[in-house]
């Protein structure tokens, strides 16, 4: 039986932050995006100090084997916020052990402390494991997502 510890990252957790990037890059098969232009220590320190960014990791034997990167979005029409899970990944060797579910469970009290009314996340069509996980934990809404470029360069 594998044992896991769950931890929110804060200023000074740069080593775990870099391990988190490695975890995302390997899990998504996209090392270039997550490791190609790594931020410097000053950027990481500032990001981890923001009230609007949440980084959670799952540790096994001191190594990051799962992670969530999430953002707190303040509502404009009422004094609440929502938490958006931007990325969630678990190392292949540690899948099917409840790591992703526990990461979300550990995110809930953090979201409540930030006055969030809901945590939401997107899943891609065809990503059956993600769809099954999120269906188990929440209510499905079918929406369309659009990327709108902010410059002439393509995304």
Backbone as CSV, one residue per row, in Angstrom:
resi,resn,N_x,N_y,N_z,CA_x,CA_y,CA_z,C_x,C_y,C_z
1,UNK,0.838,-1.187,0.000,0.000,0.000,0.000,0.877,1.242,0.000
2,UNK,0.609,2.128,-0.936,1.382,3.366,-1.018,0.787,4.397,-0.075
3,UNK,1.656,5.165,0.555,1.216,6.233,1.444,1.527,7.574,0.808
4,UNK,0.607,8.523,1.010,0.740,9.842,0.413,0.541,10.915,1.463
5,UNK,1.259,12.001,1.272,1.056,13.202,2.058,0.620,14.281,1.067
6,UNK,-0.241,15.178,1.529,-0.770,16.245,0.681,-0.374,17.573,1.298
7,UNK,0.079,18.466,0.437,0.632,19.708,0.948,0.353,20.867,0.005
8,UNK,-0.075,21.980,0.579,-0.206,23.214,-0.187,1.166,23.870,-0.249
9,UNK,1.532,24.360,-1.425,2.821,25.024,-1.572,2.707,26.492,-1.180
10,UNK,3.762,26.977,-0.559,3.857,28.374,-0.136,5.218,28.920,-0.552
11,UNK,5.430,30.207,-0.311,6.734,30.815,-0.598,7.839,29.963,0.010
12,UNK,8.897,29.754,-0.764,10.022,28.961,-0.300,9.961,27.507,-0.724
13,UNK,8.839,27.081,-1.303,8.691,25.688,-1.739,9.096,25.512,-3.203
14,UNK,10.149,26.191,-3.606,10.549,26.195,-5.009,10.912,24.806,-5.526
15,UNK,11.586,23.995,-4.718,11.951,22.650,-5.172,10.699,21.827,-5.472
16,UNK,9.712,21.896,-4.588,8.467,21.171,-4.829,7.716,21.741,-6.023
17,UNK,7.816,23.050,-6.215,7.188,23.687,-7.379,7.783,23.122,-8.674
18,UNK,9.112,22.997,-8.724,9.754,22.442,-9.919,9.384,20.976,-10.108
19,UNK,9.261,20.233,-9.017,8.802,18.852,-9.121,7.372,18.793,-9.646
20,UNK,6.541,19.770,-9.242,5.173,19.853,-9.739,5.176,20.054,-11.258
21,UNK,6.035,20.957,-11.739,6.131,21.170,-13.182,6.536,19.886,-13.897
22,UNK,7.497,19.163,-13.331,7.923,17.880,-13.913,6.754,16.900,-13.966
23,UNK,5.975,16.842,-12.883,4.824,15.943,-12.812,3.826,16.260,-13.920
24,UNK,3.494,17.539,-14.090,2.566,17.928,-15.152,3.135,17.583,-16.524
25,UNK,4.391,17.923,-16.753,5.006,17.675,-18.047,5.003,16.204,-18.428
26,UNK,5.345,15.346,-17.480,5.368,13.902,-17.750,3.957,13.354,-17.924
27,UNK,3.046,13.737,-17.047,1.682,13.205,-17.101,0.971,13.603,-18.389
28,UNK,1.219,14.827,-18.860,0.555,15.308,-20.068,1.372,15.057,-21.333
29,UNK,2.560,14.445,-21.191,3.421,14.213,-22.354,3.825,15.512,-23.021
30,UNK,4.071,16.541,-22.209,4.363,17.872,-22.734,5.452,18.547,-21.903
31,UNK,6.624,17.930,-21.872,7.735,18.474,-21.090,8.162,19.857,-21.566
32,UNK,8.020,20.114,-22.862,8.437,21.410,-23.400,7.645,22.558,-22.758
33,UNK,6.333,22.398,-22.656,5.510,23.458,-22.064,5.852,23.672,-20.600
34,UNK,6.020,22.594,-19.855,6.204,22.707,-18.409,7.651,22.896,-17.982
35,UNK,8.593,22.622,-18.857,10.004,22.763,-18.491,10.816,23.607,-19.461
36,UNK,10.221,24.017,-20.571,10.957,24.740,-21.599,11.371,26.150,-21.222
37,UNK,10.544,26.827,-20.452,10.837,28.203,-20.039,10.475,28.369,-18.573
38,UNK,11.137,27.617,-17.736,10.831,27.642,-16.308,11.017,29.041,-15.731
39,UNK,10.109,29.427,-14.826,10.239,30.734,-14.188,11.409,30.756,-13.208
40,UNK,11.894,31.950,-12.932,12.991,32.072,-11.966,12.436,32.089,-10.543
41,UNK,13.335,32.059,-9.568,12.933,31.980,-8.163,12.081,33.167,-7.734
42,UNK,12.375,34.366,-8.225,11.584,35.537,-7.852,10.138,35.398,-8.316
43,UNK,9.952,34.912,-9.534,8.597,34.718,-10.063,7.842,33.698,-9.222
44,UNK,8.498,32.580,-8.911,7.855,31.521,-8.126,7.485,32.034,-6.735
45,UNK,8.384,32.757,-6.114,8.122,33.304,-4.784,6.904,34.213,-4.813
46,UNK,6.826,35.066,-5.817,5.692,35.993,-5.941,4.404,35.221,-6.225
47,UNK,4.453,34.260,-7.138,3.264,33.479,-7.496,2.738,32.697,-6.296
48,UNK,3.625,32.019,-5.582,3.197,31.220,-4.431,2.709,32.078,-3.272
49,UNK,3.013,33.365,-3.301,2.540,34.278,-2.263,1.198,34.917,-2.571
50,UNK,0.692,34.726,-3.769,-0.586,35.318,-4.161,-1.759,34.595,-3.506
51,UNK,-2.783,35.358,-3.146,-4.019,34.771,-2.618,-4.852,34.130,-3.723
52,UNK,-4.539,34.434,-4.971,-5.349,33.961,-6.086,-4.773,32.731,-6.780
53,UNK,-3.671,32.193,-6.276,-3.068,30.991,-6.871,-2.936,29.925,-5.798
54,UNK,-3.315,28.702,-6.151,-3.213,27.568,-5.233,-2.427,26.460,-5.924
55,UNK,-1.411,25.960,-5.248,-0.660,24.799,-5.726,-0.692,23.751,-4.621
56,UNK,-1.173,22.565,-4.955,-1.223,21.438,-4.029,-0.444,20.288,-4.627
57,UNK,0.270,19.562,-3.800,1.002,18.398,-4.289,0.691,17.186,-3.433
58,UNK,0.786,16.034,-4.074,0.736,14.753,-3.388,2.164,14.221,-3.379
59,UNK,2.629,13.840,-2.203,3.998,13.363,-2.044,4.003,11.886,-1.682
60,UNK,4.931,11.168,-2.278,5.197,9.783,-1.913,6.699,9.668,-1.738
61,UNK,7.115,9.347,-0.524,8.546,9.267,-0.191,9.270,10.577,-0.503
62,UNK,8.586,11.694,-0.256,9.180,13.007,-0.422,9.207,13.542,-1.834
63,UNK,8.674,12.784,-2.775,8.659,13.206,-4.180,7.239,13.525,-4.626
64,UNK,7.093,14.546,-5.466,5.780,14.924,-5.993,5.330,13.874,-7.005
65,UNK,4.160,13.280,-6.736,3.598,12.276,-7.642,2.220,12.692,-8.163
66,UNK,1.729,13.827,-7.705,0.461,14.367,-8.171,0.391,15.830,-7.795
67,UNK,-0.418,16.588,-8.541,-0.470,18.024,-8.261,-1.724,18.656,-8.845
68,UNK,-2.094,19.760,-8.226,-3.151,20.644,-8.722,-2.581,22.056,-8.767
69,UNK,-2.842,22.748,-9.861,-2.615,24.194,-9.962,-3.995,24.799,-10.178
70,UNK,-4.377,25.733,-9.310,-5.723,26.305,-9.374,-5.676,27.810,-9.155
71,UNK,-6.716,28.467,-9.624,-6.829,29.914,-9.497,-8.133,30.281,-8.809
72,UNK,-8.064,31.295,-7.978,-9.246,31.834,-7.314,-9.747,33.000,-8.165
73,UNK,-10.997,32.904,-8.588,-11.609,33.938,-9.419,-12.713,34.610,-8.617
74,UNK,-12.551,35.900,-8.362,-13.552,36.640,-7.599,-14.751,36.945,-8.474
75,UNK,-15.925,36.753,-7.915,-17.153,37.071,-8.627,-17.367,38.588,-8.574
76,UNK,-17.962,39.148,-9.586,-18.217,40.584,-9.584,-19.621,40.913,-9.102
77,UNK,-20.539,39.948,-9.208,-21.934,40.229,-8.898,-22.314,39.906,-7.454
78,UNK,-21.390,39.285,-6.732,-21.640,38.981,-5.324,-20.309,38.712,-4.633
79,UNK,-20.273,38.834,-3.316,-19.001,38.702,-2.607,-18.598,37.237,-2.381
80,UNK,-18.409,36.538,-3.478,-17.967,35.147,-3.463,-16.853,34.981,-4.476
81,UNK,-16.267,33.812,-4.477,-15.296,33.479,-5.506,-15.544,32.055,-5.962
82,UNK,-14.848,31.660,-7.001,-14.858,30.296,-7.509,-13.410,29.873,-7.665
83,UNK,-13.152,28.601,-7.517,-11.798,28.082,-7.721,-11.800,27.249,-8.993
84,UNK,-10.904,27.592,-9.892,-10.771,26.901,-11.175,-9.520,26.034,-11.147
85,UNK,-9.705,24.733,-11.301,-8.552,23.832,-11.406,-8.005,23.956,-12.819
86,UNK,-6.848,24.560,-12.927,-6.213,24.771,-14.229,-5.539,23.489,-14.710
87,UNK,-4.831,22.834,-13.830,-4.182,21.558,-14.149,-4.283,20.626,-12.958
88,UNK,-4.504,19.355,-13.246,-4.482,18.296,-12.250,-3.835,17.096,-12.925
89,UNK,-2.810,16.542,-12.294,-2.128,15.386,-12.878,-1.612,14.475,-11.779
90,UNK,-1.530,13.192,-12.117,-0.954,12.195,-11.229,0.007,11.350,-12.058
91,UNK,1.184,11.125,-11.509,2.174,10.267,-12.156,1.542,8.900,-12.450
92,UNK,1.871,8.363,-13.621,1.252,7.127,-14.090,1.347,5.978,-13.079
93,UNK,2.459,5.855,-12.391,2.649,4.767,-11.418,1.760,4.906,-10.187
94,UNK,1.203,6.088,-9.984,0.420,6.358,-8.781,-1.065,6.570,-9.066
95,UNK,-1.469,6.303,-10.291,-2.883,6.434,-10.641,-3.666,5.246,-10.084
96,UNK,-4.943,5.455,-9.915,-5.864,4.437,-9.393,-5.613,4.122,-7.920
97,UNK,-5.017,5.096,-7.200,-4.800,4.969,-5.763,-5.531,6.070,-4.995
98,UNK,-6.403,6.808,-5.675,-7.165,7.860,-5.018,-6.430,9.183,-4.860
99,UNK,-5.293,9.333,-5.522,-4.491,10.547,-5.364,-5.234,11.772,-5.895
100,UNK,-5.799,11.688,-7.085,-6.510,12.839,-7.662,-7.713,13.213,-6.795
101,UNK,-8.458,12.216,-6.337,-9.600,12.484,-5.471,-9.155,13.177,-4.194
102,UNK,-8.083,12.699,-3.591,-7.595,13.308,-2.355,-7.048,14.720,-2.580
103,UNK,-6.435,14.956,-3.728,-5.990,16.321,-4.030,-7.192,17.266,-4.043
104,UNK,-8.274,16.839,-4.681,-9.477,17.676,-4.727,-10.074,17.825,-3.331
105,UNK,-10.089,16.754,-2.559,-10.597,16.841,-1.187,-9.775,17.826,-0.357
106,UNK,-8.455,17.856,-0.572,-7.607,18.803,0.155,-7.770,20.236,-0.364
107,UNK,-8.233,20.372,-1.591,-8.493,21.695,-2.154,-9.763,22.315,-1.564
108,UNK,-10.723,21.505,-1.191,-12.011,22.016,-0.709,-11.891,22.968,0.480
109,UNK,-11.179,22.622,1.554,-11.106,23.578,2.669,-10.350,24.854,2.313
110,UNK,-9.390,24.748,1.432,-8.672,25.948,0.978,-9.644,26.848,0.222
111,UNK,-10.457,26.237,-0.638,-11.458,26.996,-1.396,-12.466,27.650,-0.453
112,UNK,-12.914,26.914,0.556,-13.858,27.492,1.525,-13.242,28.693,2.240
113,UNK,-11.963,28.572,2.620,-11.280,29.681,3.293,-11.189,30.920,2.401
114,UNK,-11.203,30.710,1.095,-11.125,31.826,0.156,-12.518,32.263,-0.298
115,UNK,-13.530,31.836,0.451,-14.929,32.197,0.214,-15.439,31.735,-1.151
116,UNK,-14.920,30.605,-1.619,-15.366,30.041,-2.893,-16.673,29.292,-2.694
117,UNK,-17.568,29.459,-3.650,-18.838,28.747,-3.613,-18.765,27.429,-4.374
118,UNK,-17.750,27.277,-5.217,-17.636,26.078,-6.041,-16.187,25.942,-6.531
119,UNK,-15.808,24.713,-6.823,-14.565,24.407,-7.538,-15.000,23.889,-8.900
120,UNK,-14.409,24.394,-9.966,-14.767,23.859,-11.273,-13.529,23.510,-12.069
121,UNK,-13.736,22.621,-13.048,-12.637,22.063,-13.825,-13.164,21.663,-15.196
122,UNK,-12.308,21.668,-16.183,-12.654,21.229,-17.528,-12.059,19.849,-17.770
123,UNK,-12.704,19.089,-18.630,-12.156,17.816,-19.098,-12.357,17.758,-20.602
124,UNK,-11.408,17.182,-21.279,-11.499,17.053,-22.735,-12.335,15.837,-23.109
125,UNK,-13.132,15.965,-24.168,-13.845,14.816,-24.690,-12.830,13.715,-24.981
126,UNK,-13.161,12.504,-24.600,-12.262,11.376,-24.832,-11.340,11.068,-23.664
127,UNK,-11.218,11.999,-22.713,-10.376,11.762,-21.537,-11.245,11.085,-20.479
128,UNK,-11.532,9.809,-20.715,-12.484,9.073,-19.891,-12.110,9.001,-18.412
129,UNK,-10.823,8.802,-18.052,-10.507,8.781,-16.616,-10.843,10.109,-15.917
130,UNK,-10.524,11.223,-16.562,-10.839,12.532,-15.974,-12.342,12.726,-15.884
131,UNK,-13.056,12.381,-16.937,-14.513,12.541,-16.942,-15.145,11.697,-15.835
132,UNK,-14.667,10.475,-15.658,-15.197,9.601,-14.605,-14.929,10.194,-13.222
133,UNK,-13.713,10.696,-13.008,-13.370,11.296,-11.718,-14.266,12.494,-11.418
134,UNK,-14.367,13.412,-12.356,-15.128,14.631,-12.109,-16.622,14.359,-12.008
135,UNK,-17.115,13.356,-12.742,-18.527,12.975,-12.640,-18.816,12.425,-11.249
136,UNK,-17.875,11.673,-10.699,-18.027,11.111,-9.353,-18.080,12.221,-8.299
137,UNK,-17.357,13.306,-8.537,-17.217,14.351,-7.531,-18.146,15.546,-7.709
138,UNK,-18.703,15.712,-8.883,-19.476,16.931,-9.116,-20.588,16.765,-10.126
139,UNK,-21.122,17.885,-10.531,-22.220,17.937,-11.488,-21.659,18.354,-12.842
140,UNK,-21.966,17.571,-13.858,-21.443,17.838,-15.195,-22.262,18.919,-15.897
141,UNK,-21.543,19.838,-16.530,-22.147,20.843,-17.399,-21.442,20.752,-18.740
142,UNK,-22.187,20.642,-19.801,-21.587,20.618,-21.126,-21.523,22.045,-21.656
143,UNK,-20.307,22.517,-21.853,-20.070,23.873,-22.343,-19.059,23.822,-23.480
144,UNK,-18.949,24.918,-24.183,-17.911,25.027,-25.208,-16.848,25.979,-24.699
145,UNK,-15.634,25.720,-25.080,-14.477,26.506,-24.644,-13.846,27.117,-25.889
146,UNK,-13.500,28.397,-25.812,-12.891,29.086,-26.950,-11.611,29.766,-26.497
147,UNK,-10.549,29.607,-27.262,-9.306,30.345,-27.027,-9.288,31.525,-27.986
148,UNK,-9.201,32.724,-27.458,-9.194,33.928,-28.269,-7.795,34.527,-28.178
149,UNK,-7.053,34.541,-29.301,-5.688,35.084,-29.264,-5.676,36.559,-28.864
150,UNK,-4.646,36.958,-28.155,-4.516,38.356,-27.765,-3.495,39.084,-28.639
151,UNK,-2.882,38.365,-29.541,-1.948,38.982,-30.497,-2.068,38.257,-31.827
152,UNK,-1.317,38.723,-32.780,-1.359,38.132,-34.103,-0.704,36.742,-34.138
153,UNK,0.168,36.473,-33.164,0.810,35.160,-33.079,-0.248,34.117,-32.744
154,UNK,-0.139,32.962,-33.352,-1.090,31.899,-33.055,-0.771,31.294,-31.700
155,UNK,-1.779,30.772,-31.050,-1.616,30.145,-29.735,-0.835,28.859,-29.829
